[in-house]
């Protein structure tokens, strides 16, 4: 059986460089407040599965409608 590959093994054989780095996913913490109810959760996106929301309890009534996650992403695009 051959053991794990090591950094020195690869460096001896190849010249390694990186031509760029891509983002394949992210997570945003989302807070919604309508004056009476508060909703909190995380909005996830990845290049393979698209959007997904995970709520910390109550789920906003609009959450099952088309484009809800995309709309949240657009609204929060500049937020940090």
Secondary structure, 3 states (H helix, E strand, C coil): CCCCCCHHHHHHHCCCCCCCCCCCEEEEEEEEECCCCEEEEEEEEECCCEEEEEECCCCCHHHHCCCHHHHHHHHCCCCC
